[in-house]
């Protein structure tokens, strides 16, 4: 058996050829996207405008292409508009979709989404945002962000508060009146018993 000693230039050429023959996918590490959302920790009530700040970052190592953010409007809210630092956002049928294009490794994009609070059925407003990309994401666990906004409990301005409080007050007054009358009548009866023969 003969061993052939390859010269250094030939060895380098073989290594380059093997690397070129490797599948392209094996060399792609992907782009780790991360999304966060904040409402500024404000309490809301009917008629308020609630603005969410959504930030999409790319932890790399590759650029993320065709980045999109999806959001289903919470119950009791209406879409007012949005402002994206890159790309555009549109709302159709209660679904907000933002097309952010390409986000380079180490870069980020910001979105401001404004909603009108029409009603608060569950005393809180829960809102979820999801980011996706056509580039492979090695860690999809940080592709969803949720924010819960607390509400200021306010009854509708239909006189409901007065309708509830006034009957209670009236009952209290009537109960006190009957007690006084009963007490007076009882005392009068007692006095008559003392004065009588």
C-alpha positions as CSV (number, residue, x, y, z in Angstrom):
1,X,0.0,0.0,0.0
2,X,1.4,3.3,-1.0
3,X,0.6,6.6,0.7
4,X,0.7,9.7,-1.4
5,X,1.8,12.9,0.3
6,X,-0.3,15.8,-1.0
7,X,1.3,19.1,-1.2
8,X,-0.3,22.0,0.8
9,X,-1.8,23.8,-2.2
10,X,-3.5,20.6,-3.3
11,X,-4.9,19.9,0.2
12,X,-6.3,23.4,0.4
13,X,-8.0,23.0,-3.0
14,X,-9.6,19.7,-1.9
15,X,-11.0,21.4,1.3
16,X,-12.5,24.2,-0.8
17,X,-14.1,21.7,-3.2
18,X,-15.6,19.7,-0.3
19,X,-17.0,22.9,1.3
20,X,-18.5,23.9,-2.0
21,X,-20.2,20.5,-2.4
22,X,-21.9,20.8,1.0
23,X,-25.6,21.6,0.9
24,X,-26.3,25.3,1.1
25,X,-28.8,24.8,3.9
26,X,-26.1,23.3,6.2
27,X,-24.4,26.7,6.1
28,X,-27.5,28.7,7.1
29,X,-27.8,29.4,10.8
30,X,-31.0,31.5,10.5
31,X,-32.2,34.6,12.2
32,X,-33.5,34.6,15.8
33,X,-36.3,37.1,15.9
34,X,-37.7,38.4,19.2
35,X,-40.8,40.5,19.8
36,X,-41.9,42.6,22.8
37,X,-45.0,44.7,23.4
38,X,-45.9,47.4,26.0
39,X,-48.9,49.5,26.7
40,X,-47.1,51.9,29.0
41,X,-48.8,50.4,32.1
42,X,-51.8,52.6,31.8
43,X,-55.4,51.9,33.0
44,X,-58.1,52.4,30.5
45,X,-61.8,53.0,30.3
46,X,-64.4,53.3,27.6
47,X,-63.6,55.9,25.0
48,X,-59.9,55.9,25.6
49,X,-57.2,55.4,23.0
50,X,-54.7,52.7,23.9
51,X,-51.4,52.7,22.1
52,X,-49.1,49.6,22.0
53,X,-45.4,49.8,21.3
54,X,-44.2,46.7,19.5
55,X,-40.5,46.1,19.0
56,X,-39.1,43.3,16.7
57,X,-35.4,42.6,17.0
58,X,-33.1,40.2,15.2
59,X,-30.5,38.4,17.3
60,X,-28.9,37.0,14.2
61,X,-26.7,35.6,13.0
62,X,-28.4,36.1,9.6
63,X,-30.7,38.7,8.2
64,X,-34.4,38.0,8.6
65,X,-36.3,38.3,5.4
66,X,-40.1,38.9,4.8
67,X,-40.7,39.7,8.4
68,X,-44.4,40.0,9.3
69,X,-46.2,40.8,12.5
70,X,-49.8,39.6,13.1
71,X,-52.3,40.8,15.7
72,X,-55.9,39.9,16.3
73,X,-57.8,42.9,17.8
74,X,-59.0,42.3,21.3
75,X,-62.8,42.2,21.9
76,X,-64.4,45.6,22.4
77,X,-61.7,47.5,20.5
78,X,-61.4,49.2,17.1
79,X,-58.3,49.9,15.0
80,X,-57.3,53.5,14.7
81,X,-54.0,53.3,12.9
82,X,-50.4,52.4,13.2
83,X,-46.9,53.8,12.5
84,X,-44.0,51.5,11.6
85,X,-40.3,52.4,11.5
86,X,-40.0,50.1,8.5
87,X,-42.6,48.7,6.2
88,X,-46.4,49.1,6.4
89,X,-49.3,47.9,8.5
90,X,-52.9,47.3,7.5
91,X,-56.1,46.0,9.2
92,X,-58.7,43.8,7.7
93,X,-61.5,42.1,9.5
94,X,-60.0,42.6,12.9
95,X,-56.6,41.4,11.9
96,X,-53.6,43.7,11.9
97,X,-50.7,42.7,9.7
98,X,-47.4,44.5,9.4
99,X,-45.0,43.8,6.6
100,X,-41.6,44.9,7.9
101,X,-39.4,43.5,5.0
102,X,-35.9,42.6,5.9
103,X,-34.4,43.1,9.4
104,X,-30.6,42.8,9.5
105,X,-28.8,40.9,12.2
106,X,-28.5,43.2,15.3
107,X,-31.2,45.6,14.0
108,X,-34.8,46.2,15.2
109,X,-38.1,47.7,13.9
110,X,-40.7,49.5,16.0
111,X,-44.4,49.6,15.5
112,X,-47.0,51.9,17.2
113,X,-50.5,50.5,17.1
114,X,-53.4,52.6,18.4
115,X,-56.8,51.1,19.4
116,X,-60.1,52.7,20.5
117,X,-61.6,51.1,23.7
118,X,-65.3,50.6,23.0
119,X,-66.0,48.3,25.9
120,X,-64.1,46.2,28.4
121,X,-66.0,42.9,28.6
122,X,-63.6,41.1,31.0
123,X,-62.2,44.1,33.0
124,X,-58.9,43.7,31.2
125,X,-57.7,44.1,27.6
126,X,-55.5,41.2,26.5
127,X,-53.5,41.7,23.2
128,X,-51.1,39.3,21.5
129,X,-48.6,39.9,18.7
130,X,-46.8,37.2,16.7
131,X,-43.8,37.7,14.4
132,X,-42.7,35.4,11.6
133,X,-40.1,35.3,8.8
134,X,-39.3,33.3,5.7
135,X,-35.8,32.9,7.2
136,X,-35.3,29.9,9.6
137,X,-35.7,30.9,13.2
138,X,-33.6,28.8,15.6
139,X,-35.6,29.9,18.6
140,X,-39.4,30.3,18.0
141,X,-40.2,30.5,21.7
142,X,-39.7,34.3,21.7
143,X,-41.8,35.0,18.6
144,X,-45.0,35.8,20.6
145,X,-45.6,38.7,23.0
146,X,-48.7,39.4,25.1
147,X,-49.8,42.5,27.0
148,X,-52.7,42.8,29.5
149,X,-54.1,46.3,30.2
150,X,-56.1,46.9,33.3
151,X,-59.3,48.8,33.2
152,X,-61.0,51.5,35.3
153,X,-64.3,50.1,36.3
154,X,-67.0,52.6,35.2
155,X,-70.7,51.9,34.7
156,X,-72.3,53.2,31.5
157,X,-73.6,56.8,31.8
158,X,-77.3,55.7,31.8
159,X,-78.2,56.5,35.3
160,X,-77.4,53.0,36.4
161,X,-75.5,54.2,39.5
162,X,-78.4,56.4,40.6
163,X,-80.9,53.6,39.9
164,X,-78.9,51.3,42.2
165,X,-78.0,53.6,45.0
166,X,-81.3,55.5,45.3
167,X,-83.5,52.4,46.0
168,X,-81.0,51.3,48.7
169,X,-81.1,54.7,50.3
170,X,-84.8,54.8,50.1
171,X,-85.1,51.4,51.7
172,X,-82.8,52.5,54.5
173,X,-84.8,55.6,55.1
174,X,-88.1,53.7,55.0
175,X,-86.7,51.1,57.4
176,X,-85.6,53.9,59.8
177,X,-89.0,55.5,59.6
178,X,-90.9,52.3,60.4
179,X,-88.5,51.7,63.3
180,X,-89.2,55.2,64.7
181,X,-92.9,54.9,64.3
182,X,-92.9,51.4,65.9
183,X,-90.7,52.7,68.7
184,X,-93.0,55.7,69.3
185,X,-96.1,53.6,69.2
186,X,-94.6,51.1,71.6
187,X,-93.6,54.0,73.9
188,X,-97.1,55.5,73.7
189,X,-98.6,52.2,74.5
190,X,-96.3,51.8,77.5
191,X,-97.2,55.3,78.8
192,X,-100.9,54.6,78.4
193,X,-100.4,51.4,80.4
194,X,-98.7,53.4,83.1
195,X,-101.2,56.2,83.2
196,X,-104.3,54.0,82.9
197,X,-106.3,52.8,85.9
